[in-house]
Amino acid sequence: MAPSGSESKARPLILRLDVTGAPMGWIPWQSAVVLESRSMIAWHAGDHFFTFRGGYNRASGARSEATVSSIVAVRGRARHSGSSQATPPLSNRELFRRDAHLCMYCGQECQEHMLTRDHVVPLSLGGRDCWSNVVSACKPCNHAKGARRPEEAGMPLLAVPYVPNRAEYLVLSNRRILVDQMEFLRKRFRKGSRLSSGPGRYVASRRADAV
């Protein structure tokens, strides 16, 4: 049960929830189909539905078919999902997206290869490599700041670093989000979140997308 190669690459990820409706992560359509076939999907919350057709039954001639929506709530506990309140992993890609690809010292918008991870309180001064102590910085600003605190370098921060919650992190970690998925996650952002306008690229989909 699989679409063609080009269609498979274009297929958006499915947003996985736990049975309480808490967002847990992104899964490929293949995993969603497996969950559906095993009756592990408790309910669907998405506006977009995707139908995948497989092979034919030799005896009956019927063709296998599975339909999943863009947002699914799954029974049981997701493997390695951790607590929904756990601090999400820190990586440069998500950090740069959190800061909208802006240098938090000069305000210049930069391409990813021109940005660096800067520790507000340098590691050499006891700072930690964590969301609340890192910002995106262009290479010239990072070099100019060196192993100093912003106030010591005369380079005040344009925005305070923060730890994204689960919903915010899921937006940061996916570059191709369906409109209904974005709206679902947006309702779970922290009040005043800088991600409210959305850093990702959101796509629409047909109501019934059959393969």
C-alpha positions in Angstrom: 0.0 0.0 0.0 2.0 2.9 -1.3 1.8 5.9 -3.5 4.3 6.5 -6.3 7.8 7.9 -5.4 7.0 11.6 -6.2 3.7 11.5 -4.5 5.2 9.8 -1.4 7.8 12.5 -1.0 5.1 15.2 -1.3 2.8 13.5 1.3 2.7 15.6 4.5 3.4 14.1 7.9 0.5 13.1 10.1 0.2 14.8 13.5 0.0 12.1 16.3 -1.9 12.8 19.5 -2.4 10.7 22.6 -5.9 9.7 23.6 -6.3 12.9 25.7 -5.6 15.1 22.7 -2.1 16.1 23.6 0.2 16.4 20.6 3.0 13.8 20.7 4.9 14.1 17.4 4.9 13.7 13.6 4.6 10.3 11.9 4.8 9.3 8.2 1.6 8.2 6.4 2.9 4.6 6.4 2.9 4.5 10.2 -0.6 6.0 10.3 -1.9 3.3 7.9 -0.4 0.6 10.2 -2.0 2.1 13.2 -5.3 2.2 11.4 -5.0 -1.4 10.3 -4.4 -2.4 13.9 -7.4 -0.5 15.2 -5.1 1.7 17.3 -6.5 5.0 16.2 -9.0 6.1 18.8 -10.3 9.1 16.9 -9.5 11.5 14.0 -9.3 15.2 14.4 -8.0 16.4 11.1 -9.9 18.1 8.3 -8.0 16.4 5.5 -8.3 12.7 4.8 -6.0 10.5 2.8 -7.0 7.2 1.3 -4.3 4.7 0.4 -5.0 1.7 -1.8 -3.0 -1.5 -1.8 -3.2 -4.8 -3.5 -6.1 -7.1 -4.4 -7.4 -10.0 -2.4 -6.9 -13.2 -4.6 -10.0 -14.8 -3.3 -12.5 -11.9 -3.3 -10.9 -9.6 -5.7 -11.4 -6.7 -3.3 -8.7 -4.1 -3.1 -7.3 -3.2 0.3 -7.8 0.4 1.4 -7.1 2.6 4.4 -8.1 6.1 5.1 -6.4 8.3 7.7 -6.8 12.0 8.6 -4.1 14.6 9.0 -4.5 14.4 12.8 -5.0 11.1 14.6 -5.3 10.2 18.3 -3.6 6.9 19.1 -4.4 4.5 21.9 -1.7 3.5 24.3 1.6 5.3 24.9 4.0 6.3 22.1 7.4 4.8 22.3 10.1 7.2 23.4 7.6 10.0 23.5 8.4 11.1 27.0 6.2 13.5 28.9 4.3 16.1 27.0 5.8 18.6 29.4 9.4 17.4 28.8 11.9 19.9 27.4 12.3 19.3 23.7 15.7 18.5 22.3 17.9 21.4 21.2 19.2 21.6 17.7 20.4 24.4 15.5 17.7 24.0 12.9 14.9 24.4 15.5 16.8 27.2 17.3 17.2 29.2 14.1 13.5 28.8 13.3 12.6 29.8 16.8 14.4 33.0 16.3 13.0 33.5 12.8 16.5 33.2 11.3 17.4 36.6 12.8 20.6 37.5 14.6 19.5 38.3 18.1 22.2 41.0 18.4 22.0 43.0 15.1 18.6 41.9 13.9 19.8 40.8 10.4 17.9 38.0 8.8 20.4 35.3 7.7 20.4 32.1 5.8 20.9 29.1 8.0 24.6 28.6 7.0 25.4 32.1 8.1 23.9 31.6 11.6 25.6 30.2 14.7 24.4 29.1 18.1 25.5 31.7 20.7 25.5 31.1 24.4 24.2 34.2 26.2 26.2 33.3 29.2 29.3 31.6 27.7 30.1 28.0 28.6 33.4 29.2 29.9 31.6 31.3 32.5 29.3 28.5 33.6 26.5 28.9 31.0 24.5 25.9 29.9 23.8 24.6 26.4 20.0 24.8 26.8 17.1 26.6 25.1 17.0 29.4 27.7 20.7 30.3 27.3 21.1 30.2 23.5 20.2 32.5 20.6 20.8 32.7 16.9 23.7 35.0 16.0 25.3 35.9 12.7 28.9 34.9 12.5 30.3 38.5 12.8 28.2 39.2 15.9 29.2 35.9 17.5 32.8 36.7 16.9 32.5 40.3 18.2 30.7 39.1 21.4 33.3 36.4 22.1 33.4 34.7 25.5 31.5 37.6 27.2 28.0 38.3 28.4 25.9 40.6 26.2 26.1 43.5 28.6 29.9 43.1 28.9 30.2 43.2 25.1 27.8 46.1 24.8 25.5 43.9 22.6 22.0 43.8 24.2 19.7 41.0 23.1 16.8 41.9 20.8 14.6 39.1 22.4 14.8 36.9 25.4 15.5 33.2 24.7 12.8 30.8 25.7 12.0 27.1 25.9 9.3 26.1 23.3 6.6 23.9 24.6 5.6 20.7 22.9 3.2 22.3 20.4 5.6 25.0 19.5 8.5 22.5 19.0 6.4 20.5 16.7 5.8 23.5 14.5 9.6 24.3 14.6 10.5 20.8 13.6 8.3 20.4 10.5 8.7 22.6 7.5 5.5 21.5 5.8 2.4 21.7 8.0 -1.2 21.5 6.9 -3.5 24.4 7.8 -5.6 22.3 10.2 -2.5 20.9 11.9 -1.2 24.4 12.4 -4.5 25.6 13.8 -4.6 22.7 16.2 -1.1 23.3 17.5 -1.5 27.1 17.6 -4.3 26.7 20.2 -1.7 25.1 22.5 1.0 27.7 22.2 1.9 29.7 25.2 0.2 33.1 25.6 2.1 35.7 23.6 4.2 33.1 21.8 6.4 34.5 19.1 5.4 31.6 16.9 1.8 32.7 16.6 2.3 33.9 13.1 4.0 30.6 12.3 7.6 30.1 11.0 6.8 27.1 8.8 5.4 26.6 5.3 1.8 25.5 5.5 0.0 23.6 2.8 -3.5 22.9 1.9 -4.8 19.5 0.7 -7.8 18.1 -1.0 -10.5 16.7 1.2 -10.3 13.2 -0.2 -6.8 12.4 -1.4 -6.8 8.9 -2.9 -3.8 7.0 -4.1 
